[in-house]
Amino acid sequence: MGDLGFYFEMGWHHIIALDALDHLLFVLALSAIYLIGNWKQVLVLVTAFTIGHSLTLALSVYDIIRVNDKWVEFLIPCTIIVTALFNFLLKDYEPRSLRLNYFLALFFGLVHGLGFANAIRFMMSSNESSLGWSLFGFNIGLEAGQVVVVLGILLLGYLVVNKAGLKRKWWVWSLSLVAFAKALQMTVERVPALTV
């Protein structure tokens, strides 16, 4: 059971730490289109991301799938770019217009899960007896970290949109532009060398 706390903390830092900027930017782009009144929708969205993330993490830890690290590190900022572009293309922020966001979260969660899989695979596989608890602890920590980040974004959005009066569209576009610009820089830096 001691492993549970260790992996919870690891999952928490996977999202909260500054060296997890790509994951923070993805959560920022994903939640930019929501306001505090949409908190239930955002929790479902974050959980969809965690499910995708958990699935590929588990498959990788059990050595069912392996993907080259360089391609994973390249694809992660690509998911941020696509999510930010989706935000720019939205005509309104009604629930029916945002349904695609749940699929983006789930699908892109699969990619992000691979980003940490290679680093954690060795640590988890060395203790096969508690592998299930380790994965569970990591995913709960990951979910908790994402919820804290999203609540921060929603509260900031409440202050900027509801209290300061900035148009929602400009708030969404501002957050999306920040995520897009940084992710584009990461993508250029991480383009894998093509070898024959």
C-alpha positions as CSV (number, residue, x, y, z in Angstrom):
1,M,0.0,0.0,0.0
2,G,3.0,2.3,0.5
3,D,3.4,2.2,-3.3
4,L,0.0,3.8,-3.7
5,G,1.1,7.0,-2.1
6,F,4.4,7.0,-4.0
7,Y,2.7,6.6,-7.4
8,F,-0.1,9.1,-6.4
9,E,2.6,11.7,-5.9
10,M,4.3,10.7,-9.2
11,G,1.0,11.1,-11.0
12,W,0.4,14.5,-9.3
13,H,3.8,15.8,-10.3
14,H,3.3,14.5,-13.9
15,I,0.7,17.3,-14.3
16,I,1.7,19.9,-11.7
17,A,5.5,20.1,-12.2
18,L,6.9,22.8,-14.5
19,D,8.8,20.2,-16.5
20,A,5.3,18.8,-17.5
21,L,4.6,22.0,-19.5
22,D,3.4,20.0,-22.5
23,H,0.7,18.3,-20.4
24,L,-0.2,21.6,-18.7
25,L,-0.6,23.3,-22.1
26,F,-2.9,20.5,-23.3
27,V,-5.1,20.8,-20.2
28,L,-5.1,24.6,-20.7
29,A,-6.1,24.3,-24.4
30,L,-8.7,21.6,-23.5
31,S,-10.4,23.6,-20.8
32,A,-10.1,27.1,-22.3
33,I,-13.5,27.0,-23.8
34,Y,-15.3,26.3,-20.5
35,L,-16.4,28.7,-17.8
36,I,-17.0,28.0,-14.1
37,G,-20.7,27.1,-14.7
38,N,-19.5,24.2,-16.9
39,W,-17.4,22.5,-14.2
40,K,-19.3,19.2,-14.4
41,Q,-18.6,19.0,-18.2
42,V,-14.9,19.8,-17.5
43,L,-14.6,17.1,-14.9
44,V,-16.0,14.6,-17.5
45,L,-13.6,15.9,-20.0
46,V,-10.6,15.6,-17.7
47,T,-11.7,12.1,-16.8
48,A,-11.9,11.2,-20.5
49,F,-8.3,12.4,-20.8
50,T,-7.2,10.3,-17.8
51,I,-8.9,7.2,-19.2
52,G,-7.0,7.5,-22.5
53,H,-3.8,8.3,-20.6
54,S,-4.3,5.3,-18.3
55,L,-5.0,2.9,-21.1
56,T,-1.8,3.5,-23.0
57,L,0.2,3.7,-19.8
58,A,-1.1,0.3,-18.7
59,L,-0.6,-1.3,-22.1
60,S,2.9,0.1,-22.2
61,V,3.8,-1.0,-18.6
62,Y,2.6,-4.5,-19.5
63,D,4.8,-4.3,-22.6
64,I,1.8,-4.8,-25.0
65,I,2.7,-1.6,-27.0
66,R,5.9,0.4,-27.4
67,V,6.3,3.6,-29.4
68,N,9.6,5.4,-30.1
69,D,10.1,8.1,-27.5
70,K,11.0,10.7,-30.1
71,W,7.8,10.3,-32.0
72,V,5.7,10.4,-28.8
73,E,7.5,13.6,-27.7
74,F,6.8,15.1,-31.1
75,L,3.1,14.1,-31.2
76,I,2.3,15.5,-27.7
77,P,2.7,19.2,-28.8
78,C,0.8,18.3,-32.0
79,T,-2.2,17.3,-29.8
80,I,-2.0,20.8,-28.2
81,I,-1.9,22.5,-31.6
82,V,-5.0,20.6,-32.9
83,T,-6.9,21.3,-29.7
84,A,-6.1,25.0,-29.8
85,L,-7.1,25.2,-33.5
86,F,-10.4,23.5,-32.6
87,N,-11.0,26.3,-30.1
88,F,-10.4,29.0,-32.7
89,L,-12.9,27.3,-35.1
90,L,-15.7,27.1,-32.7
91,K,-18.7,29.3,-33.6
92,D,-20.4,29.0,-30.2
93,Y,-19.8,27.4,-26.8
94,E,-23.0,25.5,-26.5
95,P,-22.7,21.9,-25.2
96,R,-23.7,20.4,-28.6
97,S,-20.8,22.2,-30.2
98,L,-18.3,20.9,-27.7
99,R,-19.1,17.2,-28.0
100,L,-16.0,16.6,-30.2
101,N,-13.9,17.8,-27.3
102,Y,-14.6,14.6,-25.3
103,F,-13.3,12.5,-28.1
104,L,-10.2,14.8,-28.5
105,A,-9.6,14.4,-24.8
106,L,-9.9,10.6,-24.9
107,F,-7.9,10.1,-28.1
108,F,-5.1,12.6,-27.2
109,G,-5.0,11.1,-23.7
110,L,-3.8,7.9,-25.5
111,V,-0.8,9.9,-26.9
112,H,0.0,11.6,-23.7
113,G,0.0,8.3,-21.8
114,L,2.8,7.1,-24.0
115,G,4.8,10.2,-23.0
116,F,5.4,9.0,-19.5
117,A,5.1,5.2,-20.1
118,N,8.8,4.5,-21.0
119,A,10.0,6.3,-17.9
120,I,7.6,4.6,-15.5
121,R,7.6,1.1,-17.1
122,F,10.8,0.0,-15.5
123,M,9.8,1.2,-12.0
124,M,6.4,-0.4,-12.1
125,S,7.5,-3.7,-13.7
126,S,10.1,-4.2,-11.0
127,N,7.3,-4.7,-8.6
128,E,4.8,-7.0,-10.4
129,S,2.9,-7.9,-7.3
130,S,1.5,-4.3,-6.8
131,L,1.4,-3.2,-10.4
132,G,-2.4,-2.7,-10.3
133,W,-2.1,-0.5,-7.2
134,S,0.8,1.4,-8.7
135,L,-1.2,2.2,-11.9
136,F,-4.2,3.1,-9.8
137,G,-2.2,5.4,-7.5
138,F,-0.6,7.1,-10.5
139,N,-3.9,7.7,-12.3
140,I,-5.6,9.0,-9.2
141,G,-2.7,11.5,-8.7
142,L,-2.9,12.5,-12.3
143,E,-6.6,13.1,-12.1
144,A,-6.2,15.1,-8.9
145,G,-3.5,17.3,-10.5
146,Q,-5.6,17.9,-13.6
147,V,-8.6,18.9,-11.5
148,V,-6.6,21.4,-9.5
149,V,-5.2,22.9,-12.8
150,V,-8.6,23.0,-14.4
151,L,-10.2,24.6,-11.3
152,G,-7.5,27.3,-11.4
153,I,-8.2,28.0,-15.1
154,L,-12.0,28.1,-14.4
155,L,-11.6,30.5,-11.5
156,L,-9.3,32.8,-13.5
157,G,-11.9,32.7,-16.3
158,Y,-14.6,33.6,-13.9
159,L,-12.6,36.7,-12.8
160,V,-11.6,37.7,-16.3
161,V,-14.9,37.0,-18.1
162,N,-17.7,37.3,-15.5
163,K,-16.2,40.0,-13.3
164,A,-13.8,42.0,-15.5
165,G,-16.1,41.7,-18.5
166,L,-13.8,40.4,-21.2
167,K,-15.7,38.7,-24.0
168,R,-15.6,34.9,-23.7
169,K,-14.4,34.5,-27.2
170,W,-11.3,36.7,-26.5
171,W,-10.6,34.7,-23.3
172,V,-10.8,31.4,-25.2
173,W,-8.6,32.8,-28.0
174,S,-6.0,34.2,-25.6
175,L,-5.5,30.9,-23.8
176,S,-5.6,29.0,-27.0
177,L,-3.0,31.3,-28.6
178,V,-0.6,30.8,-25.6
179,A,-1.0,27.0,-25.9
180,F,-0.7,27.1,-29.7
181,A,2.4,29.3,-29.8
182,K,4.3,27.3,-27.2
183,A,3.3,23.9,-28.6
184,L,4.4,25.0,-32.1
185,Q,7.8,25.9,-30.7
186,M,7.9,22.5,-29.0
187,T,6.9,20.7,-32.2
188,V,9.6,22.3,-34.2
189,E,12.2,21.5,-31.6
190,R,11.1,17.9,-31.4
191,V,10.8,16.9,-35.1
192,P,12.3,13.4,-35.2
193,A,15.1,12.8,-37.7
194,L,13.9,10.6,-40.5
195,T,16.2,7.6,-40.9
196,V,16.1,5.2,-43.7
